[in-house]
Amino acid sequence: MRLYYVKYISHEGHNTEAFFGSKKDAKKWIRENKDDYDYVDDEPYPCFLKSTKKSDIIAWVNHYTCKP
């Protein structure tokens, strides 16, 4: 399984990431939200995971976003 993420700047001015299960969904989100935020990446970035278990995916996202 491959996840994709898009970096953008939220309304509060924070650097934020949105995660998606497919590149198609990520590109659709970029098109729909390009004008809503100050900055949105042009292309989604792939996340390379060693495991497809849900718990491992959640742990990777939490680690990447520095959440406990």
Backbone as XML, in Angstrom:
<?xml version="1.0"?>
<chain id="A" units="angstrom">
  <residue number="1" name="MET">
    <atom name="N" x="0.852" y="-1.183" z="0.000"/>
    <atom name="CA" x="0.000" y="0.000" z="0.000"/>
    <atom name="C" x="0.890" y="1.236" z="0.000"/>
  </residue>
  <residue number="2" name="ARG">
    <atom name="N" x="0.451" y="2.226" z="-0.679"/>
    <atom name="CA" x="1.195" y="3.470" z="-0.731"/>
    <atom name="C" x="0.278" y="4.608" z="-0.317"/>
  </residue>
  <residue number="3" name="LEU">
    <atom name="N" x="0.756" y="5.427" z="0.563"/>
    <atom name="CA" x="0.047" y="6.638" z="0.959"/>
    <atom name="C" x="0.687" y="7.820" z="0.262"/>
  </residue>
  <residue number="4" name="TYR">
    <atom name="N" x="-0.088" y="8.864" z="0.111"/>
    <atom name="CA" x="0.422" y="10.116" z="-0.448"/>
    <atom name="C" x="0.050" y="11.240" z="0.501"/>
  </residue>
  <residue number="5" name="TYR">
    <atom name="N" x="0.904" y="12.246" z="0.558"/>
    <atom name="CA" x="0.555" y="13.402" z="1.371"/>
    <atom name="C" x="0.788" y="14.678" z="0.591"/>
  </residue>
  <residue number="6" name="VAL">
    <atom name="N" x="0.029" y="15.692" z="0.996"/>
    <atom name="CA" x="0.101" y="17.008" z="0.373"/>
    <atom name="C" x="0.361" y="18.010" z="1.497"/>
  </residue>
  <residue number="7" name="LYS">
    <atom name="N" x="1.366" y="18.831" z="1.315"/>
    <atom name="CA" x="1.645" y="19.883" z="2.292"/>
    <atom name="C" x="0.879" y="21.134" z="1.906"/>
  </residue>
  <residue number="8" name="TYR">
    <atom name="N" x="0.342" y="21.798" z="2.920"/>
    <atom name="CA" x="-0.337" y="23.064" z="2.682"/>
    <atom name="C" x="-0.250" y="23.916" z="3.931"/>
  </residue>
  <residue number="9" name="ILE">
    <atom name="N" x="-0.541" y="25.186" z="3.804"/>
    <atom name="CA" x="-0.561" y="26.094" z="4.950"/>
    <atom name="C" x="-2.015" y="26.328" z="5.323"/>
  </residue>
  <residue number="10" name="SER">
    <atom name="N" x="-2.345" y="25.995" z="6.570"/>
    <atom name="CA" x="-3.728" y="26.091" z="7.033"/>
    <atom name="C" x="-4.145" y="27.545" z="7.208"/>
  </residue>
  <residue number="11" name="HIS">
    <atom name="N" x="-5.424" y="27.735" z="7.507"/>
    <atom name="CA" x="-5.957" y="29.087" z="7.699"/>
    <atom name="C" x="-5.305" y="29.785" z="8.888"/>
  </residue>
  <residue number="12" name="GLU">
    <atom name="N" x="-4.822" y="28.992" z="9.856"/>
    <atom name="CA" x="-4.166" y="29.560" z="11.032"/>
    <atom name="C" x="-2.696" y="29.857" z="10.783"/>
  </residue>
  <residue number="13" name="GLY">
    <atom name="N" x="-2.198" y="29.514" z="9.594"/>
    <atom name="CA" x="-0.802" y="29.770" z="9.257"/>
    <atom name="C" x="0.145" y="28.636" z="9.596"/>
  </residue>
  <residue number="14" name="HIS">
    <atom name="N" x="-0.376" y="27.454" z="9.922"/>
    <atom name="CA" x="0.447" y="26.309" z="10.281"/>
    <atom name="C" x="0.754" y="25.450" z="9.055"/>
  </residue>
  <residue number="15" name="ASN">
    <atom name="N" x="1.972" y="24.903" z="8.997"/>
    <atom name="CA" x="2.289" y="23.917" z="7.967"/>
    <atom name="C" x="1.530" y="22.645" z="8.317"/>
  </residue>
  <residue number="16" name="THR">
    <atom name="N" x="0.788" y="22.117" z="7.380"/>
    <atom name="CA" x="-0.085" y="20.979" z="7.633"/>
    <atom name="C" x="0.050" y="19.980" z="6.491"/>
  </residue>
  <residue number="17" name="GLU">
    <atom name="N" x="-0.231" y="18.703" z="6.794"/>
    <atom name="CA" x="-0.226" y="17.665" z="5.777"/>
    <atom name="C" x="-1.596" y="17.007" z="5.731"/>
  </residue>
  <residue number="18" name="ALA">
    <atom name="N" x="-2.015" y="16.659" z="4.533"/>
    <atom name="CA" x="-3.219" y="15.864" z="4.333"/>
    <atom name="C" x="-2.778" y="14.548" z="3.707"/>
  </residue>
  <residue number="19" name="PHE">
    <atom name="N" x="-3.246" y="13.424" z="4.242"/>
    <atom name="CA" x="-2.842" y="12.106" z="3.765"/>
    <atom name="C" x="-3.963" y="11.473" z="2.953"/>
  </residue>
  <residue number="20" name="PHE">
    <atom name="N" x="-3.565" y="10.744" z="1.895"/>
    <atom name="CA" x="-4.527" y="10.130" z="0.986"/>
    <atom name="C" x="-4.085" y="8.715" z="0.646"/>
  </residue>
  <residue number="21" name="GLY">
    <atom name="N" x="-5.059" y="7.865" z="0.329"/>
    <atom name="CA" x="-4.779" y="6.485" z="-0.024"/>
    <atom name="C" x="-4.450" y="6.278" z="-1.490"/>
  </residue>
  <residue number="22" name="SER">
    <atom name="N" x="-4.644" y="7.295" z="-2.312"/>
    <atom name="CA" x="-4.307" y="7.159" z="-3.727"/>
    <atom name="C" x="-3.846" y="8.505" z="-4.278"/>
  </residue>
  <residue number="23" name="LYS">
    <atom name="N" x="-3.036" y="8.440" z="-5.311"/>
    <atom name="CA" x="-2.537" y="9.660" z="-5.946"/>
    <atom name="C" x="-3.679" y="10.423" z="-6.603"/>
  </residue>
  <residue number="24" name="LYS">
    <atom name="N" x="-4.640" y="9.693" z="-7.143"/>
    <atom name="CA" x="-5.794" y="10.314" z="-7.792"/>
    <atom name="C" x="-6.582" y="11.169" z="-6.797"/>
  </residue>
  <residue number="25" name="ASP">
    <atom name="N" x="-6.824" y="10.631" z="-5.588"/>
    <atom name="CA" x="-7.548" y="11.387" z="-4.567"/>
    <atom name="C" x="-6.761" y="12.613" z="-4.121"/>
  </residue>
  <residue number="26" name="ALA">
    <atom name="N" x="-5.443" y="12.463" z="-4.013"/>
    <atom name="CA" x="-4.600" y="13.584" z="-3.600"/>
    <atom name="C" x="-4.631" y="14.703" z="-4.638"/>
  </residue>
  <residue number="27" name="LYS">
    <atom name="N" x="-4.527" y="14.340" z="-5.911"/>
    <atom name="CA" x="-4.558" y="15.362" z="-6.972"/>
    <atom name="C" x="-5.922" y="16.048" z="-7.034"/>
  </residue>
  <residue number="28" name="LYS">
    <atom name="N" x="-6.986" y="15.293" z="-6.796"/>
    <atom name="CA" x="-8.330" y="15.881" z="-6.777"/>
    <atom name="C" x="-8.429" y="16.889" z="-5.638"/>
  </residue>
  <residue number="29" name="TRP">
    <atom name="N" x="-7.906" y="16.532" z="-4.461"/>
    <atom name="CA" x="-7.940" y="17.445" z="-3.317"/>
    <atom name="C" x="-7.140" y="18.715" z="-3.620"/>
  </residue>
  <residue number="30" name="ILE">
    <atom name="N" x="-5.996" y="18.565" z="-4.286"/>
    <atom name="CA" x="-5.171" y="19.722" z="-4.654"/>
    <atom name="C" x="-5.968" y="20.661" z="-5.553"/>
  </residue>
  <residue number="31" name="ARG">
    <atom name="N" x="-6.611" y="20.106" z="-6.587"/>
    <atom name="CA" x="-7.404" y="20.936" z="-7.508"/>
    <atom name="C" x="-8.534" y="21.661" z="-6.783"/>
  </residue>
  <residue number="32" name="GLU">
    <atom name="N" x="-9.218" y="20.959" z="-5.888"/>
    <atom name="CA" x="-10.374" y="21.533" z="-5.210"/>
    <atom name="C" x="-9.998" y="22.566" z="-4.155"/>
  </residue>
  <residue number="33" name="ASN">
    <atom name="N" x="-8.788" y="22.479" z="-3.602"/>
    <atom name="CA" x="-8.411" y="23.340" z="-2.485"/>
    <atom name="C" x="-7.302" y="24.325" z="-2.799"/>
  </residue>
  <residue number="34" name="LYS">
    <atom name="N" x="-6.866" y="24.386" z="-4.036"/>
    <atom name="CA" x="-5.754" y="25.263" z="-4.417"/>
    <atom name="C" x="-6.032" y="26.730" z="-4.070"/>
  </residue>
  <residue number="35" name="ASP">
    <atom name="N" x="-7.262" y="27.177" z="-4.258"/>
    <atom name="CA" x="-7.600" y="28.579" z="-4.017"/>
    <atom name="C" x="-8.019" y="28.857" z="-2.574"/>
  </residue>
  <residue number="36" name="ASP">
    <atom name="N" x="-8.231" y="27.801" z="-1.785"/>
    <atom name="CA" x="-8.720" y="27.981" z="-0.413"/>
    <atom name="C" x="-7.616" y="28.263" z="0.601"/>
  </residue>
  <residue number="37" name="TYR">
    <atom name="N" x="-6.379" y="27.925" z="0.273"/>
    <atom name="CA" x="-5.273" y="28.078" z="1.215"/>
    <atom name="C" x="-4.186" y="28.948" z="0.602"/>
  </residue>
  <residue number="38" name="ASP">
    <atom name="N" x="-3.331" y="29.525" z="1.468"/>
    <atom name="CA" x="-2.238" y="30.368" z="0.988"/>
    <atom name="C" x="-1.255" y="29.590" z="0.129"/>
  </residue>
  <residue number="39" name="TYR">
    <atom name="N" x="-0.989" y="28.336" z="0.519"/>
    <atom name="CA" x="-0.039" y="27.505" z="-0.223"/>
    <atom name="C" x="-0.516" y="26.067" z="-0.212"/>
  </residue>
  <residue number="40" name="VAL">
    <atom name="N" x="-0.524" y="25.436" z="-1.368"/>
    <atom name="CA" x="-0.809" y="24.010" z="-1.509"/>
    <atom name="C" x="0.189" y="23.464" z="-2.515"/>
  </residue>
  <residue number="41" name="ASP">
    <atom name="N" x="0.827" y="22.310" z="-2.159"/>
    <atom name="CA" x="1.777" y="21.684" z="-3.090"/>
    <atom name="C" x="1.130" y="21.418" z="-4.441"/>
  </residue>
  <residue number="42" name="ASP">
    <atom name="N" x="1.958" y="21.413" z="-5.481"/>
    <atom name="CA" x="1.464" y="21.106" z="-6.824"/>
    <atom name="C" x="1.289" y="19.609" z="-7.051"/>
  </residue>
  <residue number="43" name="GLU">
    <atom name="N" x="2.115" y="18.803" z="-6.394"/>
    <atom name="CA" x="2.077" y="17.351" z="-6.573"/>
    <atom name="C" x="2.086" y="16.673" z="-5.206"/>
  </residue>
  <residue number="44" name="PRO">
    <atom name="N" x="1.406" y="15.528" z="-5.075"/>
    <atom name="CA" x="1.464" y="14.778" z="-3.821"/>
    <atom name="C" x="2.797" y="14.040" z="-3.691"/>
  </residue>
  <residue number="45" name="TYR">
    <atom name="N" x="3.237" y="13.852" z="-2.456"/>
    <atom name="CA" x="4.468" y="13.118" z="-2.173"/>
    <atom name="C" x="4.119" y="11.694" z="-1.758"/>
  </residue>
  <residue number="46" name="PRO">
    <atom name="N" x="4.844" y="10.693" z="-2.250"/>
    <atom name="CA" x="4.568" y="9.319" z="-1.821"/>
    <atom name="C" x="5.191" y="9.038" z="-0.459"/>
  </residue>
  <residue number="47" name="CYS">
    <atom name="N" x="4.519" y="8.211" z="0.319"/>
    <atom name="CA" x="5.026" y="7.730" z="1.603"/>
    <atom name="C" x="5.307" y="6.238" z="1.424"/>
  </residue>
  <residue number="48" name="PHE">
    <atom name="N" x="6.518" y="5.826" z="1.695"/>
    <atom name="CA" x="6.873" y="4.422" z="1.514"/>
    <atom name="C" x="6.784" y="3.705" z="2.854"/>
  </residue>
  <residue number="49" name="LEU">
    <atom name="N" x="5.877" y="2.748" z="2.934"/>
    <atom name="CA" x="5.620" y="2.020" z="4.166"/>
    <atom name="C" x="6.128" y="0.592" z="4.046"/>
  </residue>
  <residue number="50" name="LYS">
    <atom name="N" x="6.598" y="0.040" z="5.161"/>
    <atom name="CA" x="7.081" y="-1.338" z="5.164"/>
    <atom name="C" x="5.952" y="-2.338" z="5.348"/>
  </residue>
  <residue number="51" name="SER">
    <atom name="N" x="4.840" y="-1.879" z="5.910"/>
    <atom name="CA" x="3.741" y="-2.780" z="6.231"/>
    <atom name="C" x="2.415" y="-2.148" z="5.806"/>
  </residue>
  <residue number="52" name="THR">
    <atom name="N" x="1.445" y="-2.981" z="5.499"/>
    <atom name="CA" x="0.125" y="-2.481" z="5.123"/>
    <atom name="C" x="-0.890" y="-2.653" z="6.253"/>
  </residue>
  <residue number="53" name="LYS">
    <atom name="N" x="-0.418" y="-3.075" z="7.433"/>
    <atom name="CA" x="-1.332" y="-3.215" z="8.566"/>
    <atom name="C" x="-1.803" y="-1.832" z="9.008"/>
  </residue>
  <residue number="54" name="LYS">
    <atom name="N" x="-3.075" y="-1.746" z="9.335"/>
    <atom name="CA" x="-3.660" y="-0.460" z="9.720"/>
    <atom name="C" x="-2.912" y="0.165" z="10.894"/>
  </residue>
  <residue number="55" name="SER">
    <atom name="N" x="-2.546" y="-0.640" z="11.881"/>
    <atom name="CA" x="-1.844" y="-0.098" z="13.056"/>
    <atom name="C" x="-0.477" y="0.467" z="12.678"/>
  </residue>
  <residue number="56" name="ASP">
    <atom name="N" x="0.210" y="-0.158" z="11.730"/>
    <atom name="CA" x="1.517" y="0.345" z="11.287"/>
    <atom name="C" x="1.378" y="1.641" z="10.500"/>
  </residue>
  <residue number="57" name="ILE">
    <atom name="N" x="0.317" y="1.739" z="9.701"/>
    <atom name="CA" x="0.072" y="2.971" z="8.935"/>
    <atom name="C" x="-0.227" y="4.122" z="9.889"/>
  </residue>
  <residue number="58" name="ILE">
    <atom name="N" x="-1.076" y="3.878" z="10.874"/>
    <atom name="CA" x="-1.415" y="4.915" z="11.848"/>
    <atom name="C" x="-0.172" y="5.324" z="12.634"/>
  </residue>
  <residue number="59" name="ALA">
    <atom name="N" x="0.647" y="4.360" z="13.029"/>
    <atom name="CA" x="1.880" y="4.670" z="13.765"/>
    <atom name="C" x="2.821" y="5.513" z="12.913"/>
  </residue>
  <residue number="60" name="TRP">
    <atom name="N" x="2.926" y="5.198" z="11.616"/>
    <atom name="CA" x="3.811" y="5.971" z="10.730"/>
    <atom name="C" x="3.309" y="7.403" z="10.598"/>
  </residue>
  <residue number="61" name="VAL">
    <atom name="N" x="2.013" y="7.581" z="10.381"/>
    <atom name="CA" x="1.442" y="8.931" z="10.231"/>
    <atom name="C" x="1.633" y="9.711" z="11.524"/>
  </residue>
  <residue number="62" name="ASN">
    <atom name="N" x="1.374" y="9.080" z="12.676"/>
    <atom name="CA" x="1.558" y="9.763" z="13.960"/>
    <atom name="C" x="3.024" y="10.148" z="14.165"/>
  </residue>
  <residue number="63" name="HIS">
    <atom name="N" x="3.926" y="9.269" z="13.791"/>
    <atom name="CA" x="5.356" y="9.585" z="13.917"/>
    <atom name="C" x="5.739" y="10.734" z="12.989"/>
  </residue>
  <residue number="64" name="TYR">
    <atom name="N" x="5.264" y="10.679" z="11.743"/>
    <atom name="CA" x="5.597" y="11.710" z="10.771"/>
    <atom name="C" x="5.077" y="13.077" z="11.189"/>
  </residue>
  <residue number="65" name="THR">
    <atom name="N" x="3.878" y="13.108" z="11.752"/>
    <atom name="CA" x="3.261" y="14.376" z="12.157"/>
    <atom name="C" x="3.588" y="14.744" z="13.600"/>
  </residue>
  <residue number="66" name="CYS">
    <atom name="N" x="4.471" y="13.965" z="14.222"/>
    <atom name="CA" x="4.939" y="14.219" z="15.614"/>
    <atom name="C" x="3.803" y="14.193" z="16.619"/>
  </residue>
  <residue number="67" name="LYS">
    <atom name="N" x="2.849" y="13.285" z="16.430"/>
    <atom name="CA" x="1.767" y="13.126" z="17.396"/>
    <atom name="C" x="2.111" y="11.949" z="18.300"/>
  </residue>
  <residue number="68" name="PRO">
    <atom name="N" x="1.733" y="12.038" z="19.587"/>
    <atom name="CA" x="2.058" y="10.931" z="20.534"/>
    <atom name="C" x="1.294" y="9.668" z="20.241"/>
  </residue>
</chain>
